[in-house]
Each structure stands twice: as C-alpha cells, then as structure tokens.
Amino acid sequence: MDKLIVVTGANSGMGLASTIALANQGAEVVMACRHERRGQEALAEAIRQSGSDRIHLMLCDLGRLDSIREFARTFRERYGKLDVLLNNAGVVMLKRKETADGFEMDLGVNHLGHFLLTNLLLEPLLAAEQGRVVTVASGAYKAGKIHFDDPFLTRGFNPAKAYGQSKLANILFTKELASRLGGTRVTANCLHPGAVGTQIGVNRDTGFGKTVLAMMKPFFLTPEQGAETAVYLASDPEAGQVTGQYFYKKKPQKLAVRAENMEDAKRLWAWSCSQVGIADEPIDRLLGK
C-alpha cells in the first residue's frame, strides 16, 4: 500500500496501534503528536514494531489553533498530496477545562481541532488518487446533544455530557463533510472503535483514573483490536467506495435520529467555521470551479 497517511494522537493507544498496522501494510505514516518526548518515544516504538523507515513525527497540538495551522502549513510544504487523514486523537475531561483558545476541552480537541485540521488539509486530500477522512467517534454519541445555546458547557458541565456532545459532533461533521465532498474522489467516514483500554480519561500528572482503568482492563478491547475498523477504513479498497457512514466492527451501522439531522450538521459546520476562523466556503473553490 503506497499511501501517505496522517494519524492524530499517534503517540499511544489506538493511534500508535493504527500507525504500526498501516506501516506494516507499506504506508508512509506521519504521526501527529502533541508532545515532543512522547512523540519521539512512540516513533521509536512504531519503527521497532513495524520495521518501517517511512514513519515520521510532526508536532500538532489539537488544543491550539496556531499549532494546527503550523502543522498544516508545514505538511503542505513537504507533501503534495495526502491519501488518508485519520482523526484519532481524543480526550475525556473529568473536570471542565478550556483549550488555549477558550474552547471547552472535549469539544475543542475532539471536534474543533480536527475540524480545522481537516479543512486545512482538504487540498492535499483532493490531490490524492482517492483521499479519505476517517474520524474516530464513539457509541457515546447516543447520550450526546449539541448544546447550541451553550456549546462550551459553561453551565452544568459533566464528563458524559461533554464527551457525548463531542462524539455526536464527530458524526455530524462526517455527514456534512461527505455531503460537501460529493462528486470528488475524497470520502469521509467515522467509526465506533468499541470499549478500548487506552489512557483516555487518565490524568497524566496525578494518575487519577489509572486504578479504575486497571480494574476494568479485562473487559476492554486492546488498542490493536480497537484500531481494526479505523485501519480498515483507511486502507481497504472496498471502504474507499463508501462515504458518510458510521462503522462498527468494519460494518456500516444505523445511527440514532439525532446523528442523521442534516440541519444540525450544517448549523454545527457554520458555527465551527466561526470558532476556528475559517470561511464557510464550498469545496468547489478548492477545485477551481
């Protein structure tokens, strides 16, 4: 597989597992990571496990719009095309916290960070023979609602409410992106990886959450198992013929009504553009039409 793939959150969990699996298939992989040290350690591990010399590290903090813009600018300077963008990174905040730009962290990283990154990489995706945007969502979307009156949850924050909203946003984003990309060679799909035992929700500084994770580990999928559907959507020829779908265990799934609401999807897209500072323009502009 001679493809160029960007994986966000590639320093651990499903991101690292996806990187290794895709490199094992022959892909060139750019690991988009927030921390230099953790990124370098993950890069060494990915190279060790895959034996590939076509894995690279680039820093990208999805909680900072300036970092996302710098990553995209550097990527476009280095590469003429992008075959797959795997939007894998995710956070679960146990207490309300804001990104550097004042966004509630779950929505800021899980949705708005990937929203901006995807839009800034549309040109190289459109330049690929068959570009793909794959976004890791979650079945937690079923408990989610887009709180258009208070999207950053300044009132009544709780972890489930914040995470559910961000994962519903991932799906609505995928739906609207697929609609906008209709007639192009670029597809957009999202997925539920299953209940995966990763470090998401664990406070790296205090260790809070590690005990619960250890207790629940026997019931979780491994990162490698959780990454299987993402790797399938990023690499399988048949998956390249499908767009605008939500997958679980490599199969399209029926969505709850709220995740099929295209009015909400369009409203979320317009709001997201205003938050990250980009124009709400049609894809035709990138195609020179």
C-alpha positions in Angstrom: 0.0 0.0 0.0 1.8 3.1 -1.2 -0.2 5.7 0.7 0.6 8.7 2.8 -1.4 8.8 6.0 -1.6 11.3 8.9 -2.7 9.8 12.2 -3.5 12.3 15.0 -2.9 11.3 18.6 -0.4 8.7 17.4 1.8 8.6 20.5 -0.3 6.0 22.3 -3.3 3.7 22.3 -5.2 3.3 19.1 -3.2 6.0 17.4 0.0 4.1 17.9 -1.6 0.8 17.0 -3.1 2.3 13.8 0.3 3.7 12.9 2.0 0.3 13.3 -0.7 -1.6 11.4 -0.7 0.9 8.5 3.1 0.9 8.3 3.1 -2.9 8.3 0.9 -2.6 5.2 3.5 -0.4 3.5 2.0 3.0 4.1 4.1 6.1 4.8 2.8 7.5 8.1 3.0 10.9 9.7 2.4 10.7 13.4 0.8 13.9 14.6 1.6 14.2 18.3 1.3 16.9 20.9 4.4 16.3 22.9 7.9 16.0 21.5 9.3 13.5 24.1 6.2 11.2 24.0 6.1 11.5 20.2 9.8 10.5 19.8 9.3 7.5 22.1 6.2 6.4 20.1 8.1 7.0 16.9 10.9 4.7 18.0 8.4 2.1 19.1 6.4 2.2 15.8 9.6 1.8 13.8 10.7 -1.0 16.1 7.5 -2.9 15.8 6.9 -2.3 12.0 10.5 -2.3 10.8 9.5 0.6 8.6 11.7 3.6 7.8 8.7 5.5 6.4 7.3 6.8 9.7 7.7 10.4 10.7 6.9 12.6 13.6 5.3 16.0 13.3 4.1 18.1 16.3 0.4 19.1 16.4 -1.5 20.2 19.5 -5.2 19.9 18.6 -5.9 22.1 21.6 -4.2 25.1 19.9 -5.4 26.6 16.7 -1.9 28.1 16.0 -0.3 24.7 16.3 -2.8 23.1 13.9 -2.2 25.9 11.4 1.6 25.4 11.7 1.3 21.7 11.2 -0.9 22.0 8.1 1.4 24.7 6.6 4.5 22.5 7.2 2.7 19.4 5.9 1.6 21.2 2.7 5.1 22.4 2.1 6.6 18.9 2.4 3.9 16.8 0.7 1.9 17.4 -2.5 -0.9 15.0 -1.5 -2.5 13.2 1.4 -4.2 9.8 0.9 -5.7 9.5 4.4 -6.3 11.7 7.4 -7.1 9.6 10.4 -8.6 11.8 13.0 -7.9 9.6 16.0 -6.9 11.8 18.9 -9.4 12.3 21.7 -9.8 13.4 25.3 -12.3 12.9 28.1 -12.2 15.6 30.8 -13.3 14.7 34.3 -13.4 18.4 35.2 -14.2 21.3 32.9 -11.1 22.7 31.3 -10.5 25.0 28.4 -8.1 24.9 25.4 -5.6 27.7 24.7 -8.3 29.3 22.6 -11.0 29.2 25.2 -12.9 26.2 24.0 -14.3 23.5 26.4 -11.6 20.8 26.1 -13.7 17.9 24.8 -15.4 19.8 22.1 -12.2 21.8 21.4 -9.9 18.9 20.8 -12.3 16.1 19.7 -14.3 18.2 17.3 -13.0 21.7 16.6 -9.3 20.7 16.4 -10.0 18.0 13.9 -12.5 20.2 12.1 -9.8 22.9 11.4 -7.1 20.3 10.6 -9.3 18.5 8.1 -10.3 21.8 6.4 -6.7 22.9 6.1 -5.7 19.6 4.6 -8.5 19.3 2.1 -6.3 20.5 -0.8 -3.8 17.7 -0.5 -6.6 15.2 0.2 -8.3 16.3 -3.1 -4.9 15.9 -4.9 -4.7 12.2 -3.9 -5.9 9.5 -6.2 -8.6 8.6 -3.6 -8.5 10.6 -0.4 -10.1 9.5 2.8 -11.0 11.2 6.0 -11.6 8.7 8.8 -12.7 10.1 12.2 -12.9 8.1 15.4 -16.2 8.8 17.0 -17.9 6.7 19.7 -21.1 5.0 20.6 -21.2 7.6 23.4 -22.8 9.9 20.8 -26.1 8.3 21.7 -26.1 10.2 25.0 -24.9 13.4 23.3 -26.7 16.5 22.2 -25.3 19.6 20.5 -25.9 22.4 23.0 -26.1 25.3 20.6 -27.2 27.6 23.3 -24.1 26.8 25.5 -21.7 24.6 23.4 -18.8 25.1 25.8 -20.9 23.9 28.7 -20.2 26.9 31.0 -23.3 25.8 32.9 -23.9 22.3 34.1 -20.7 20.6 32.9 -20.3 16.9 33.4 -17.9 14.4 31.7 -20.6 12.3 30.0 -22.4 15.4 28.7 -19.2 16.9 27.3 -17.8 13.7 25.7 -21.2 12.7 24.3 -21.6 16.1 22.6 -18.1 16.0 21.1 -18.7 12.5 19.7 -22.0 13.4 18.2 -20.2 16.4 16.7 -17.7 14.0 15.1 -20.6 12.2 13.3 -22.4 15.3 12.2 -19.1 16.7 10.9 -18.5 13.5 9.0 -22.0 13.6 7.5 -21.7 17.3 6.4 -18.1 16.8 5.1 -19.2 13.8 3.0 -22.1 15.8 1.6 -19.7 18.7 0.7 -17.3 16.3 -0.9 -19.9 14.6 -3.1 -18.7 14.3 -6.7 -15.0 14.3 -5.6 -12.6 11.4 -5.0 -12.5 12.1 -1.3 -14.6 10.1 1.2 -15.5 10.8 4.8 -16.5 8.1 7.3 -16.4 7.7 11.1 -16.4 4.8 13.5 -17.1 3.4 16.9 -13.9 1.5 18.0 -15.6 -0.4 20.8 -14.7 -0.1 24.5 -10.9 0.2 24.3 -8.5 0.2 27.2 -6.4 3.3 26.5 -5.1 6.2 28.6 -8.0 8.5 27.6 -9.5 10.0 30.7 -6.3 9.3 32.8 -4.7 12.4 34.3 -1.0 12.0 33.3 0.2 14.3 36.1 -1.8 12.9 39.0 -2.5 9.4 37.7 -6.2 9.8 38.5 -8.2 7.2 36.7 -5.4 4.6 36.5 -6.9 2.4 39.2 -10.3 2.3 37.5 -8.6 1.6 34.2 -6.7 -1.3 35.7 -9.8 -2.8 37.3 -11.8 -2.6 34.0 -8.9 -3.8 31.8 -10.2 -7.4 31.4 -13.4 -6.1 29.9 -11.7 -3.7 27.4 -10.5 -4.3 23.9 -6.8 -3.9 23.3 -5.7 -0.8 21.3 -4.9 -3.1 18.4 -8.4 -4.5 18.4 -9.9 -1.1 18.8 -7.9 0.2 15.8 -9.1 -2.5 13.4 -12.0 -0.6 12.0 -10.0 2.6 11.6 -7.3 0.7 9.8 -9.9 -1.0 7.6 -11.5 2.4 6.7 -8.0 3.9 6.0 -6.7 1.1 3.8 -9.3 -1.3 2.4 -10.2 -0.8 -1.3 -13.9 -1.5 -0.6 -14.0 1.1 2.2 -12.9 3.7 -0.4 -16.2 3.3 -2.2 -18.3 4.3 0.9 -18.8 7.8 2.3 -20.9 9.5 5.0 -21.2 6.3 7.1 -20.7 5.3 10.7 -18.9 2.0 11.2 -18.5 -0.6 14.0 -16.6 -3.8 13.5 -15.9 -2.9 9.9 -19.7 -2.7 9.1 -21.9 0.4 8.5 -24.3 1.0 11.4 -27.7 2.6 11.6 -27.5 5.8 13.5 -29.8 7.4 16.1 -32.1 10.1 14.6 -30.1 13.0 16.1 -26.9 11.8 14.3 -28.8 12.0 11.0 -30.0 15.5 11.4 -28.5 17.4 8.5 -29.9 20.7 9.7 -27.9 20.3 12.9 -24.9 19.2 10.8 -25.0 22.3 8.7 -25.5 24.5 11.7 -22.6 22.9 13.5 -20.4 23.3 10.4 -21.2 27.1 10.2 -20.6 27.6 13.9 -17.4 25.6 13.8 -16.1 27.8 10.9 -16.8 30.9 13.0 -15.0 29.4 16.0 -11.8 28.4 14.3 -11.7 31.4 12.0 -12.2 30.0 8.5 -14.7 30.9 5.8 -17.7 28.7 5.3 -16.9 28.1 1.6 -17.9 25.3 -0.8 -15.4 22.6 -1.8 -15.8 23.9 -5.4 -13.4 26.7 -4.5 -10.6 24.2 -3.9 -11.3 22.5 -7.1 -11.0 25.8 -9.1 -14.7 25.7 -10.2 
